[in-house]
């Protein structure tokens, strides 16, 4: 399992930054600029989604992987893995679909206009992250109330405005410390380099285009990956999985916008500890079973897995 994660990460990151370099050097609006930028948006979507895998994998399972991902992706885009540590609240039966779930909102009741607003709003996040880490982060260390607010509202990848991130405790504290310091140093180093003429303003503008595009595609995926039929009460048992969606379509086309197995999201909610690269195989095995294929109900995936193992 380890070699798959490392090979995928290194190849994806190498391709993402190479495409960024190519698109930066291409004449603005040219065919090369447009194609390399669109490709880079989708490759960075995949690179960034490893943040989700880090939330499910321990340091013991993948030693050094979190550090590598943060240095290659998380710190440069100012979305370190600490922003995703609250993801497990999304899988907790007592939290899923409630105010304690950072990744659940009443989207089923939204108008199409509201959904478009949400997607476009996430496109503005790259403008806010330098403020979060370059200004609010350092200032909050001097002001406890500001610190509390920054942690509660500005330290999580979420779509639930009511979610309040708890203060880091135990092993999370050193993780927060080094990642916040690294993001702060990176932010100010980039600004100083620009002021000294070492780094062109165009690089910042192009970075915004790529990061904004990736986040908007990801938000679109987030909107359609659940049915959001919850009423605010905990969804226990199979109801959590039944509220989750597995995408159809080809592995290539769907996998581009729903990378690292996220197209099998319902199966992931039923089997959250299974590595992303094992989900397609499990899904194919389940589809060979008449009952599963007929109902296409990943909510009973665990039962089917027992049956497969018993064969």
C-alpha positions as CSV (number, residue, x, y, z in Angstrom):
1,X,0.0,0.0,0.0
2,X,2.8,2.5,0.9
3,X,4.5,2.4,-2.5
4,X,1.2,3.2,-4.2
5,X,0.6,6.3,-2.1
6,X,4.2,7.5,-2.5
7,X,4.3,6.9,-6.3
8,X,0.9,8.5,-6.8
9,X,1.8,11.5,-4.7
10,X,5.2,12.2,-6.3
11,X,4.1,11.7,-9.9
12,X,1.0,13.9,-9.3
13,X,2.9,16.7,-7.6
14,X,5.7,16.6,-10.2
15,X,3.1,16.9,-13.0
16,X,1.1,19.6,-11.1
17,X,4.1,21.9,-10.6
18,X,5.5,21.3,-14.1
19,X,2.1,22.3,-15.6
20,X,2.2,25.3,-13.4
21,X,5.6,26.3,-14.7
22,X,4.5,25.7,-18.3
23,X,1.3,27.7,-18.0
24,X,3.2,30.5,-16.2
25,X,5.6,30.8,-19.2
26,X,2.9,30.5,-21.9
27,X,1.5,33.7,-23.4
28,X,-1.7,34.6,-21.6
29,X,-4.8,33.4,-23.5
30,X,-2.8,31.2,-25.9
31,X,-3.8,27.7,-26.7
32,X,-0.9,26.4,-24.6
33,X,-1.8,28.6,-21.6
34,X,-5.5,27.5,-21.6
35,X,-4.8,23.8,-22.0
36,X,-2.0,23.6,-19.5
37,X,-4.0,25.7,-17.0
38,X,-7.1,23.5,-17.3
39,X,-4.9,20.4,-17.0
40,X,-3.1,21.9,-13.9
41,X,-6.4,22.7,-12.2
42,X,-7.5,19.1,-12.5
43,X,-4.0,17.7,-11.5
44,X,-3.9,20.0,-8.4
45,X,-7.4,18.8,-7.6
46,X,-5.9,15.3,-7.3
47,X,-2.8,16.5,-5.4
48,X,-4.9,18.4,-2.9
49,X,-7.3,15.6,-2.3
50,X,-4.6,13.6,-0.7
51,X,-5.5,15.8,2.3
52,X,-8.5,13.6,2.7
53,X,-6.5,10.4,2.7
54,X,-4.2,11.9,5.4
55,X,-7.3,12.3,7.6
56,X,-7.9,8.5,7.3
57,X,-4.3,7.3,7.4
58,X,-2.2,7.4,10.6
59,X,1.5,8.3,10.7
60,X,2.1,4.6,11.6
61,X,0.5,3.5,8.3
62,X,2.3,6.0,6.1
63,X,5.4,7.3,8.0
64,X,6.6,10.6,6.6
65,X,3.8,10.9,4.1
66,X,2.0,13.8,5.9
67,X,5.3,15.8,6.0
68,X,6.0,15.2,2.3
69,X,2.5,16.1,1.3
70,X,2.5,19.3,3.3
71,X,5.9,20.4,1.9
72,X,5.0,19.6,-1.7
73,X,1.3,20.8,-1.7
74,X,-0.2,21.8,1.6
75,X,2.1,24.6,2.6
76,X,2.6,26.2,-0.9
77,X,-1.2,26.3,-1.4
78,X,-1.8,27.4,2.3
79,X,-4.1,24.4,2.9
80,X,-2.1,22.3,5.4
81,X,-3.4,18.9,6.5
82,X,-4.4,20.3,9.9
83,X,-7.3,22.0,8.1
84,X,-8.7,18.5,7.5
85,X,-8.1,16.9,10.9
86,X,-11.8,17.5,11.7
87,X,-12.9,15.3,8.8
88,X,-13.5,12.3,11.0
89,X,-16.4,14.3,12.6
90,X,-18.0,13.8,9.2
91,X,-17.9,10.0,9.6
92,X,-19.0,9.9,13.2
93,X,-22.5,8.5,13.5
94,X,-23.5,10.9,16.2
95,X,-22.2,13.9,14.2
96,X,-23.0,13.2,10.6
97,X,-25.6,15.6,9.3
98,X,-25.6,17.7,12.4
99,X,-24.0,21.0,13.4
100,X,-21.1,19.0,14.5
101,X,-20.4,17.8,11.0
102,X,-18.1,20.3,9.2
103,X,-18.9,18.8,5.7
104,X,-22.7,18.8,5.8
105,X,-25.1,21.6,4.9
106,X,-28.8,21.7,3.9
107,X,-27.8,21.7,0.2
108,X,-30.9,19.7,-0.8
109,X,-33.0,22.7,-0.1
110,X,-30.7,25.2,-1.9
111,X,-31.7,26.8,-5.2
112,X,-29.5,26.3,-8.2
113,X,-28.5,29.9,-7.8
114,X,-27.4,29.3,-4.2
115,X,-25.3,26.3,-5.4
116,X,-23.6,28.4,-8.0
117,X,-22.9,31.0,-5.4
118,X,-21.3,28.4,-3.2
119,X,-19.0,27.1,-6.0
120,X,-18.0,30.7,-6.9
121,X,-17.5,31.5,-3.3
122,X,-14.9,28.8,-2.9
123,X,-13.1,30.3,-5.8
124,X,-12.4,33.3,-3.6
125,X,-10.8,31.2,-0.8
126,X,-7.2,31.6,-2.2
127,X,-7.5,35.3,-1.6
128,X,-8.4,34.7,2.1
129,X,-5.8,32.1,3.0
130,X,-2.9,34.6,3.0
131,X,-4.9,36.7,5.5
132,X,-5.6,33.7,7.6
133,X,-2.0,32.6,7.9
134,X,-0.1,35.8,7.2
135,X,-2.0,38.1,9.5
136,X,-4.8,36.5,11.7
137,X,-2.7,33.5,12.7
138,X,0.3,35.4,14.2
139,X,-2.0,38.1,15.7
140,X,-4.2,35.4,17.3
141,X,-1.3,34.1,19.3
142,X,-1.3,37.4,21.1
143,X,-5.0,37.6,21.7
144,X,-6.9,34.6,23.2
145,X,-10.3,35.6,22.0
146,X,-9.1,36.2,18.5
147,X,-7.3,32.8,18.7
148,X,-10.5,31.1,19.7
149,X,-12.3,32.6,16.8
150,X,-9.6,31.8,14.3
151,X,-9.5,28.1,15.4
152,X,-13.3,27.8,15.5
153,X,-14.1,29.4,12.2
154,X,-11.0,29.7,10.0
155,X,-9.1,26.5,10.5
156,X,-11.2,23.8,8.8
157,X,-12.1,22.8,5.3
158,X,-15.9,22.9,5.7
159,X,-19.2,23.9,4.2
160,X,-21.1,24.0,7.4
161,X,-21.2,27.6,8.7
162,X,-22.5,26.4,12.1
163,X,-19.5,24.1,12.7
164,X,-17.2,25.2,15.5
165,X,-13.7,23.6,15.4
166,X,-12.5,22.6,18.9
167,X,-9.1,23.8,20.1
168,X,-6.3,21.4,19.2
169,X,-5.4,19.1,22.0
170,X,-2.8,16.3,22.6
171,X,-1.0,15.3,19.5
172,X,-2.7,17.8,17.4
173,X,-1.0,20.8,19.1
174,X,2.6,20.2,17.6
175,X,1.0,19.5,14.2
176,X,-0.8,22.8,14.3
177,X,2.2,24.7,15.5
178,X,4.7,23.7,12.8
179,X,2.1,23.8,10.0
180,X,0.9,27.3,11.0
181,X,4.4,28.6,11.3
182,X,5.4,27.1,8.0
183,X,2.3,28.7,6.3
184,X,3.1,32.1,7.9
185,X,6.7,32.0,6.8
186,X,5.7,30.9,3.3
187,X,3.2,33.8,3.0
188,X,5.6,36.5,4.2
189,X,8.5,35.0,2.2
190,X,6.4,35.2,-1.0
191,X,5.3,38.8,-0.3
192,X,8.9,39.9,0.5
193,X,10.2,38.1,-2.7
194,X,7.6,39.9,-4.7
195,X,8.4,43.3,-3.1
196,X,12.1,42.8,-3.9
197,X,11.3,41.9,-7.5
198,X,12.4,38.2,-7.2
199,X,8.9,36.9,-7.7
200,X,6.6,38.4,-10.3
201,X,3.1,39.5,-9.4
202,X,1.9,37.4,-12.4
203,X,2.9,34.2,-10.6
204,X,0.6,35.1,-7.7
205,X,-2.2,35.9,-10.1
206,X,-1.7,32.7,-12.0
207,X,-1.6,30.7,-8.7
208,X,-4.9,32.2,-7.8
209,X,-6.4,31.1,-11.1
210,X,-5.2,27.5,-10.6
211,X,-6.1,27.2,-6.9
212,X,-9.4,28.9,-7.5
213,X,-10.3,26.6,-10.3
214,X,-9.4,23.5,-8.3
215,X,-11.4,24.6,-5.3
216,X,-14.5,25.4,-7.4
217,X,-14.3,21.9,-9.1
218,X,-13.9,20.3,-5.7
219,X,-16.9,22.3,-4.3
220,X,-19.0,21.1,-7.2
221,X,-18.0,17.6,-6.4
222,X,-18.9,18.2,-2.7
223,X,-22.4,19.4,-3.6
224,X,-23.2,16.3,-5.6
225,X,-21.4,13.7,-3.4
226,X,-24.2,13.6,-0.8
227,X,-28.0,13.8,-1.0
228,X,-28.1,16.1,2.0
229,X,-31.5,14.7,3.0
230,X,-30.7,15.1,6.8
231,X,-32.9,17.1,9.1
232,X,-30.2,18.1,11.5
233,X,-30.5,15.0,13.6
234,X,-27.7,12.3,13.7
235,X,-28.0,9.8,10.9
236,X,-27.1,6.4,12.3
237,X,-26.9,3.0,10.9
238,X,-27.1,2.7,7.1
239,X,-28.9,6.0,6.8
240,X,-25.5,7.8,6.6
241,X,-24.4,5.7,3.7
242,X,-27.8,5.8,2.0
243,X,-27.4,9.6,2.0
244,X,-24.1,9.3,0.2
245,X,-23.6,9.0,-3.6
246,X,-21.4,6.7,-5.8
247,X,-20.8,8.2,-9.2
248,X,-21.4,6.3,-12.4
249,X,-19.6,7.0,-15.7
250,X,-16.2,5.9,-16.9
251,X,-13.2,5.7,-14.5
252,X,-11.3,8.2,-16.5
253,X,-13.9,10.9,-17.0
254,X,-15.5,10.6,-13.6
255,X,-12.2,10.0,-11.8
256,X,-10.7,13.3,-13.1
257,X,-13.3,15.4,-11.2
258,X,-13.7,12.9,-8.3
259,X,-10.1,11.7,-7.8
260,X,-8.5,9.1,-5.4
261,X,-11.6,7.0,-5.2
262,X,-14.0,9.8,-4.2
263,X,-16.3,8.7,-7.0
264,X,-17.0,5.6,-4.7
265,X,-18.1,7.9,-1.9
266,X,-20.9,5.8,-0.5
267,X,-18.6,2.8,-0.4
268,X,-16.0,4.9,1.4
269,X,-18.5,5.9,4.0
270,X,-19.3,2.2,4.6
271,X,-15.6,1.2,4.6
272,X,-13.7,4.4,5.6
273,X,-10.5,2.6,6.5
274,X,-10.1,1.0,3.0
275,X,-7.3,2.7,1.0
276,X,-8.6,4.7,-2.0
277,X,-6.8,2.5,-4.5
278,X,-8.7,-0.6,-3.3
279,X,-12.2,0.9,-3.7
280,X,-12.6,0.3,-7.5
281,X,-11.8,-3.4,-7.1
282,X,-14.3,-3.8,-4.2
283,X,-16.9,-2.0,-6.2
284,X,-16.4,-4.2,-9.2
285,X,-16.7,-7.3,-7.1
286,X,-19.9,-6.1,-5.6
287,X,-21.4,-5.3,-8.9
288,X,-21.0,-8.9,-10.0
289,X,-23.5,-9.8,-7.3
290,X,-27.1,-9.7,-8.7
291,X,-28.6,-8.2,-5.5
292,X,-26.1,-5.4,-5.2
293,X,-26.2,-4.6,-8.9
294,X,-30.0,-4.5,-8.9
295,X,-30.3,-2.2,-5.8
296,X,-26.9,-0.5,-6.2
297,X,-27.1,0.2,-2.5
298,X,-23.7,0.7,-1.1
299,X,-25.3,1.0,2.3
300,X,-25.1,-2.8,2.6
301,X,-21.5,-3.0,1.3
302,X,-20.3,-4.6,4.6
303,X,-22.8,-7.5,4.2
304,X,-21.7,-8.0,0.6
305,X,-18.1,-8.0,1.7
306,X,-18.7,-10.8,4.2
307,X,-20.4,-12.8,1.4
308,X,-17.5,-12.3,-0.9
309,X,-15.1,-13.4,1.7
310,X,-17.2,-16.5,2.4
311,X,-17.0,-17.6,-1.3
